[in-house]
């Protein structure tokens, strides 16, 4: 039998998604498969609404959807998924006319720069109404390696690992500043308001994940400098989520370094040994609202 010039399965790896085109005559036998017998990934994503006049079926999915997996190598990001063909059982249970098939699909992306923890800019700019253009504040949030000496080159973690975050602010000609993290939210999609949603720092600087059982999440003391803040968070994933990606969005803010920390500007960790909240700086009283949930909203 002469080979068809069109491949049975064609894949286009795009910036944020992949497109898979499957020839209906998947096996080159002249017997077309049904669109309903094809699915993508362990989540069994269906194809786009098929056109009966076309001789192919198309799937389009975001890189992290349909139960795909991500492998991070020194040079590449590799997304893997599988095309499944599950034939409809024959009307006669004694015979089989088709067998299931699986086609492994991979998309390789070169790591031109560090994609694990590029600078995360806040959704609001503190002091916008008072800071002059030459005194613009530059915020960053990075994942760091085990000894905090440099930015981490991989965004892959296993449960049981600790994520080391470092937040920084830089400015030109501004008065000395002290940096705080008001809130950090983890979501399964880039939309920070999507569900599921887990705020592991909340209430204007309370690292609430540290209260969870068997966690060591906490702010790191002492600070490297007033305009820098480090914190540890134990790795986690959402229950029942087949994806392997978490998106973290944080609100960062500053106050004058000469101003003492207070309930509006604080970094509080929970001590399991004492059962109490402890501030990175200032008196324990500034963290008392972490238990009551009545912390004042930052200005």
C-alpha positions, 0 to 999 in steps of 0.5 A: 500500500502506498504511503499517504503524503499526509501524516496520520497524526500531526502536531503544532507546538504553539506559544501557549497551546498545542494543536493535534490533527488526526487523519480519520483514516488513522491506520491507512486501511480505508476505514475511518475512525469516529471522532468520539473514539479519539481523546487527548490526554489522561483527562480525555479531552474531546476534539473540536466539533468535527466537520463531517466533510473533512477527513481529519479531526482536530484537538486544541489544548493549552500546554498544561491542560488535559493531564499533560506533564512537564519535564524541565531539563537544563535546556528545554521545557518538554510537555508530554501528552497522549492521543488515545484511540478507544474503538467502540466495542463491536455489536457482536461481543465474540469478535473484535474488529479494532484494537486501542492505540496510543500516540505519545505527543511531545512539545519541546521549548528551548529555555532561552532564559530563566522561566521558573521565577522571572520578575513578578510585577504587582497589580498595583504600584504603591505610592503612585500618586507621590513617587516621581518618575526618577524614583520609580519603584521596581519590584521583583519576586524570584525563586531561589536556590537552596543557599539563597545565593542565586535564582533557581534555574528550575521550576520543578518541585516534588512534594516535600520540597521547600520553595524559597521565595525572595521579594525585592524592591529597588529604587533610585533616589528614594528614602530607605524602604522596608518591603512587605508581602501582603498576600500570595495566592496560588491558582491552577491558572494565570487568573488569580481569582480562579478556583481552586485558589489558595492564599498562603500569605494573607491578612496583610502579611500573615504566612497562614500556610505555616499553621497547616499540619506538618509544614515549616512555611515561614518568613526567614530571619534576619532579612538580607536588607530592609528592602528584601524579604525571604520566605519558605513555603512547603511544596503543594498541589491542588487535590484532584487537579491533574495538572502539574502547574501552579501560578503564584501572584503576590502583592508587595508593598513598602513603607519607610525603613525608619517606620516601625512595623505595625499591624498594617506593615508586618511579616508574621510566621506561626511558631508551632513550638509556642502556638503563637504568631511571631513577627519578623520585626516589631512586637508580638502584638502586631501579629495578634490579628493573624488569629482573629482575622481582623487585621486592618487593610493596608493603605 
